[in-house]
Amino acid sequence: MKLTFQFSSLLLLALALVSFTADTKEPITVFLIGDSTMSVKEPKAYPETGWGMPFTAFFDETVTIDNRAMNGRSTKTFLSENRWQPVAQNLKKGDYVFIQFGHNDEVKTKQSYATEEEYVQNLTRFVKETRKKKANPILITPVARRKFDAAGKLEDTHAIYSELVRKLAKKEKVCLIDLDRKSQELLQAWGPETSKLLFVHLQPNEHPNYPAGKVDDTHFNELGAREMAQLVLAEIRNLKLDLARRIVVPAPKK
């Protein structure tokens, strides 16, 4: 009887250890690479806020968010300025790279301009080099600009470059977060006037950083950044990424 009790105790202990090991999460890093709509802002730019800033609060202590996004950058300049290479070098198995460019790639008058072919080529490089390290690339379409026509319909300002991302995701079998479409739906739902509350719209002397005021329909304030980050979080859940197991923010009730 004593031996049976000891065996049962050992068996239960072994099962508990196996269960503990299975539930243990290895620390991972989620790298964010992209442009100003995602980046961390200096205090002098407030209330302008990149969606990558509130994004850090969504995950448990096993996740480190390393936001490498930078104002004015495109896939082209992210490479030419040696911003991607340190990310690729530091990737480890199980990490994630969230890749969101397009705002600056698509503007022909900017030095950051990348042709459609260059854009796809550069995104492909990010994907392949991420996978080479057994990490997880996530392609994200560029977030929508606030631009309504006279009838109150939001205009699709990223149509060409967003579609390139969608096609590449399908070709390379990469998880896609279609932030362009999701953010368009959100802005359309808020409407031409109320959607101003998500962006940097300031009256003169309303904020010390912008004494002359500011009207910016590309960059978010804190509220807008949180709303966009929530869209990304919802897609992480919808895609059933392993990263979703590490989310600490409750899913909204339907």
C-alpha positions in Angstrom: 0.0 0.0 0.0 2.8 2.4 0.9 4.6 1.7 -2.4 1.4 2.3 -4.3 1.0 5.6 -2.6 4.6 6.6 -3.3 4.2 5.6 -7.0 1.0 7.6 -7.3 2.6 10.6 -5.7 5.5 10.5 -8.0 3.2 10.1 -11.0 1.2 13.1 -10.0 4.4 15.1 -9.5 5.7 14.1 -13.0 2.4 15.1 -14.6 2.5 18.4 -12.8 6.1 19.0 -14.0 5.1 18.1 -17.6 2.1 20.5 -17.4 4.3 23.3 -16.0 6.8 22.8 -18.8 4.2 22.8 -21.5 2.7 26.1 -20.2 6.0 27.8 -19.8 6.5 30.5 -22.4 9.9 31.4 -23.7 10.7 35.1 -23.7 10.3 36.6 -27.2 10.8 39.9 -28.8 8.3 41.6 -31.2 10.1 43.9 -33.5 8.2 46.7 -35.1 9.6 48.1 -38.3 7.9 50.9 -40.2 7.3 54.6 -40.5 5.9 57.5 -38.3 2.4 56.1 -37.9 4.0 53.3 -35.9 7.0 54.9 -34.3 7.9 56.2 -30.8 7.6 59.9 -30.6 9.9 62.4 -28.8 8.2 64.7 -26.3 8.5 67.7 -28.6 6.1 65.9 -31.0 3.3 65.2 -28.5 0.4 64.7 -28.8 1.5 62.9 -32.0 1.6 59.2 -31.1 2.6 56.1 -33.1 0.3 53.1 -32.6 3.4 51.1 -31.6 3.5 53.1 -28.3 0.3 51.8 -26.7 0.9 48.4 -28.3 3.5 47.7 -25.6 0.9 47.4 -22.9 -1.0 44.5 -24.5 1.3 41.7 -23.6 2.6 39.8 -20.6 6.1 39.9 -19.2 7.4 37.3 -21.6 7.1 39.7 -24.5 9.5 42.6 -25.3 8.3 45.1 -27.9 11.3 46.6 -29.7 9.9 49.5 -31.8 12.4 50.3 -34.5 9.9 52.3 -36.7 11.1 55.8 -37.6 9.5 58.9 -39.0 9.8 59.4 -42.7 11.2 55.9 -43.5 10.4 53.6 -46.3 11.5 50.1 -47.1 14.2 51.7 -49.2 15.7 54.0 -46.5 15.2 51.5 -43.7 17.7 49.4 -45.6 20.0 52.1 -46.9 20.3 53.6 -43.4 21.3 50.2 -41.9 18.1 50.1 -39.7 17.0 46.6 -40.8 20.4 44.8 -40.5 20.6 45.1 -36.7 17.1 43.7 -36.4 17.9 40.7 -38.6 21.1 40.0 -36.6 19.3 40.0 -33.3 16.3 37.9 -34.3 15.9 34.5 -32.6 13.6 31.6 -33.0 10.0 32.5 -32.0 10.4 36.2 -32.3 8.1 38.3 -34.5 8.7 41.1 -37.0 5.7 43.4 -37.7 6.4 45.1 -41.1 4.4 48.2 -42.0 5.6 50.5 -44.7 4.0 52.3 -47.6 3.3 55.9 -46.6 6.7 57.1 -47.7 7.5 54.4 -50.3 4.6 55.6 -52.5 5.3 59.3 -52.7 7.4 60.0 -55.8 8.5 63.4 -54.6 10.2 62.1 -51.5 13.8 60.7 -51.4 12.3 57.7 -49.6 10.3 56.8 -52.7 10.5 53.2 -53.7 9.1 51.9 -57.0 6.5 49.2 -56.8 9.2 46.7 -57.8 11.6 47.9 -55.1 8.8 48.0 -52.5 8.0 44.3 -53.1 11.6 43.3 -53.3 12.4 45.0 -50.0 9.4 43.5 -48.2 10.4 40.1 -49.6 13.9 40.6 -48.1 12.4 41.4 -44.7 10.2 38.3 -44.9 12.9 35.9 -46.0 15.6 37.1 -43.6 13.1 36.9 -40.7 12.2 33.3 -41.6 15.9 32.4 -42.0 16.2 33.0 -38.2 13.0 30.9 -37.6 11.2 34.0 -36.5 7.7 35.1 -37.7 7.2 37.9 -40.2 3.8 39.7 -40.2 3.0 41.9 -43.1 0.8 45.0 -42.4 -0.7 47.2 -45.0 -0.2 51.0 -44.5 -2.7 52.5 -42.1 -5.3 54.8 -43.7 -5.1 58.5 -44.0 -8.1 60.6 -43.0 -9.3 61.9 -46.4 -13.0 62.2 -47.1 -14.6 63.3 -50.3 -17.4 65.9 -50.6 -20.0 63.1 -50.1 -18.4 62.0 -46.8 -16.8 58.8 -48.2 -13.3 58.0 -47.1 -10.8 57.9 -50.0 -8.5 54.9 -50.5 -5.1 56.7 -50.4 -2.9 53.5 -50.4 -4.7 51.4 -53.0 -1.7 50.4 -55.1 0.9 49.8 -52.3 -1.6 48.1 -50.0 -2.5 45.7 -52.8 1.1 44.9 -53.3 1.4 43.9 -49.7 -1.7 41.7 -49.9 -0.4 39.9 -53.0 3.0 39.4 -51.5 1.5 37.9 -48.3 -0.5 35.4 -50.4 2.5 34.5 -52.6 4.9 34.0 -49.7 2.2 32.6 -47.4 2.8 35.3 -44.8 0.3 36.3 -42.1 -1.3 39.6 -43.1 -2.8 42.3 -41.0 -4.8 44.5 -43.4 -4.6 47.6 -41.3 -5.5 49.8 -44.3 -8.9 48.2 -44.7 -9.5 47.9 -41.0 -8.6 51.5 -40.3 -10.7 52.7 -43.3 -13.7 50.9 -41.8 -13.0 52.6 -38.5 -12.6 56.1 -39.9 -15.7 55.7 -42.1 -17.7 54.6 -39.1 -16.5 57.6 -37.1 -17.3 59.9 -40.0 -15.7 63.1 -41.4 -16.1 65.2 -38.3 -15.8 62.8 -35.4 -12.7 61.1 -36.9 -10.8 64.3 -36.4 -10.6 63.3 -32.7 -8.2 60.5 -33.7 -5.6 62.7 -35.4 -3.5 65.7 -34.5 -6.0 68.5 -35.0 -5.1 71.4 -32.7 -6.3 75.0 -32.5 -3.7 77.8 -32.0 -2.4 77.8 -28.4 -4.2 74.5 -27.6 -0.9 72.7 -27.1 2.5 74.2 -26.2 4.3 72.1 -28.9 2.1 73.7 -31.6 1.4 77.3 -30.7 0.1 78.0 -34.2 -2.1 75.0 -34.1 -1.9 72.0 -36.5 -4.1 70.0 -38.8 -2.6 66.6 -39.6 -4.7 63.8 -41.2 -1.9 61.2 -41.2 -0.6 61.1 -37.7 -2.5 60.0 -34.6 -3.0 61.5 -31.2 -3.1 59.2 -28.2 -6.7 58.2 -28.7 -6.1 57.4 -32.4 -2.9 55.5 -31.7 -4.8 53.3 -29.2 -7.6 52.7 -31.6 -5.2 51.6 -34.3 -3.2 49.4 -31.9 -6.5 47.7 -30.9 -7.2 46.9 -34.5 -3.8 45.2 -34.8 -4.4 43.3 -31.5 -7.8 42.1 -32.8 -6.1 40.7 -35.9 -3.5 38.9 -33.9 -6.4 37.1 -32.2 -8.2 36.5 -35.4 -5.1 35.0 -37.0 -4.7 32.8 -33.9 -1.0 33.6 -33.7 0.9 32.0 -30.9 1.6 35.6 -29.8 -2.1 35.8 -28.9 -1.5 33.5 -25.9 0.6 36.3 -24.3 -2.0 39.0 -24.6 -3.2 40.4 -21.2 -5.9 42.8 -22.5 -9.3 41.2 -22.4 -11.0 40.7 -25.8 -14.0 43.1 -26.2 -17.4 41.5 -25.8 -19.4 41.0 -29.0 
